[in-house]
Amino acid sequence: MRILPQGTPAAVPDDSRPLGEGPFLEPGAQIDWHYRKPGWQPGEPSRISPMRVVRDDERGLVAWLAPGTLQEAPGSADGQRVRQVPLDRRWLEPRTRIVEPWRGNGVLCIAPAGLPWSVWLFWSDTTGPDWSFAGWYVNLENAHRRTDHDTYSSDHILDVEIDPEGGIHLKDEDEVVAAIQQGRLSPEQAAQIERHADAAIASFESDDWPFDSEWVRWRPDPAWTVPVLAGLDRLSPRTTLL
């Protein structure tokens, strides 16, 4: 493993390459989307979501997380979701590997090459041909590194929510404060993440390609099956909402 030279480094395989460098996957292929804590070691918990590739090229990766997808996730020692751990000890509690499903509607995830965030598109209603768009969620994270069938990042806790009308607000600022107090982030790292939030908002206001209306209109191939992540049968299952 090697550590990326970024503010909150993510552990990645030695043979990884920057997102946006080929070889690329064809639409419909499975790619596993990993979030690892800084300093992650093999066997430690992480979040791994199997997805279908929508587009994979020099601009970055676009992938579909289907409803009902089972994914590996970090959980508390008693098997609960991390968000169920009280905030005053959320970054202090030991974590274990669990399985939990993605419930609700699917999510279109767009990771631009070389940028420290990904853009997630949500829909509140997908029952008919005219889906009801619920807005963009900008997940601040390390710029992705990837291998042939996996992509890797480290979550930066702070996020940006943008509603369909363009209203913007930051999410989880309280978690950032707790992460600093509990040693998960340094004040300098948190300041860098806030600058990344400003840059992501500027990207939205510039109508950059991850925010293009083509993605709001996009729909998954009805022939796609829900991808399966290897090894889930060896982990403790959960049935909580994400």
Long-range contacts (C-beta under 8 A, 24 or more apart in sequence): 1-40, 1-41, 1-42, 3-38, 3-39, 4-142, 4-145, 6-116, 6-142, 6-143, 6-154, 7-188, 7-189, 7-192, 7-193, 8-38, 8-142, 8-154, 8-156, 8-185, 8-189, 8-193, 9-38, 9-39, 9-142, 9-154, 10-36, 10-37, 10-38, 10-40, 10-142, 10-145, 10-152, 10-153, 10-154, 11-36, 11-38, 11-39, 11-40, 11-41, 11-152, 12-36, 12-145, 12-152, 13-147, 13-150, 13-152, 15-147, 16-145, 16-146, 16-147, 16-152, 17-145, 17-146, 17-147, 18-113, 18-114, 18-143, 18-144, 18-145, 18-146, 19-60, 19-61, 19-111, 19-113, 19-114, 19-143, 19-144, 19-145, 19-146, 19-151, 20-57, 20-58, 20-59, 20-60, 20-113, 20-114, 21-58, 23-148, 24-56, 24-57, 25-53, 25-56, 25-148, 25-149, 26-53, 26-56, 27-52, 27-53, 27-54, 27-55, 27-56, 27-221, 28-52, 28-53, 28-221, 28-224, 29-53, 29-56, 29-149, 30-149, 30-227, 31-56, 31-61, 31-63, 31-146, 31-149, 31-150, 31-151, 32-149, 32-150, 32-151, 32-229, 33-63, 33-65, 33-109, 33-150, 33-151, 34-150, 34-151, 34-152, 34-153, 35-141, 35-153, 35-154, 35-155, 36-152, 36-153, 36-154, 37-74, 37-154, 38-154, 44-95, 44-97, 45-72, 45-73, 45-74, 45-75, 45-95, 45-96, 45-97, 45-98, 46-72, 46-74, 46-97, 47-71, 47-72, 47-73, 47-74, 47-155, 48-72, 48-229, 49-102, 49-229, 50-227, 50-228, 50-229, 51-109, 51-227, 52-220, 52-221, 52-224, 52-227, 54-108, 54-218, 54-220, 58-113, 59-112, 59-113, 59-209, 60-110, 60-111, 60-112, 60-113, 60-115, 60-144, 60-210, 61-109, 61-110, 61-111, 61-113, 61-144, 61-146, 61-151, 62-108, 62-109, 62-110, 62-111, 62-215, 63-108, 63-109, 63-111, 64-106, 64-107, 64-108, 64-109, 64-220, 64-224, 65-102, 65-106, 65-107, 65-108, 65-109, 66-102, 66-106, 66-220, 66-224, 66-226, 66-227, 67-102, 67-103, 67-104, 67-105, 67-106, 68-101, 68-102, 68-103, 68-226, 69-101, 69-102, 69-226, 69-227, 70-99, 70-100, 70-101, 70-102, 70-228, 70-229, 70-232, 71-99, 71-100, 71-101, 71-102, 71-229, 72-97, 72-98, 72-99, 72-229, 72-231, 72-232, 72-235, 73-97, 73-98, 73-99, 73-100, 73-238, 74-98, 75-100, 75-236, 75-238, 79-236, 79-238, 80-238, 80-240, 81-238, 81-240, 81-242, 84-240, 87-174, 87-175, 87-178, 88-178, 89-182, 90-175, 90-178, 90-182, 91-178, 91-179, 91-182, 91-183, 91-184, 92-182, 96-236, 97-235, 97-236, 98-235, 98-236, 98-237, 98-238, 99-232, 99-235, 99-236, 99-237, 99-238, 100-237, 100-238, 100-239, 100-240, 100-242, 101-239, 101-242, 102-242, 103-241, 103-242, 104-241, 104-242, 106-220, 108-215, 108-218, 110-210, 110-215, 111-144, 111-151, 111-153, 112-208, 112-209, 112-210, 113-143, 113-144, 114-143, 115-143, 115-199, 115-200, 115-203, 116-140, 116-141, 116-142, 116-143, 116-156, 116-196, 117-141, 117-160, 117-196, 117-199, 117-200, 118-144, 118-153, 119-210, 119-211, 121-215, 121-216, 121-218, 131-219, 133-164, 133-216, 134-163, 134-164, 135-161, 135-162, 135-163, 135-164, 136-161, 136-162, 136-204, 136-211, 137-161, 137-162, 137-171, 138-162, 138-197, 138-200, 138-201, 138-204, 140-193, 140-196, 140-197, 140-200, 156-193, 156-196, 157-184, 157-185, 157-193, 158-190, 158-193, 158-194, 158-197, 160-197, 160-200, 160-201, 162-204, 166-204, 168-201, 168-204, 170-197
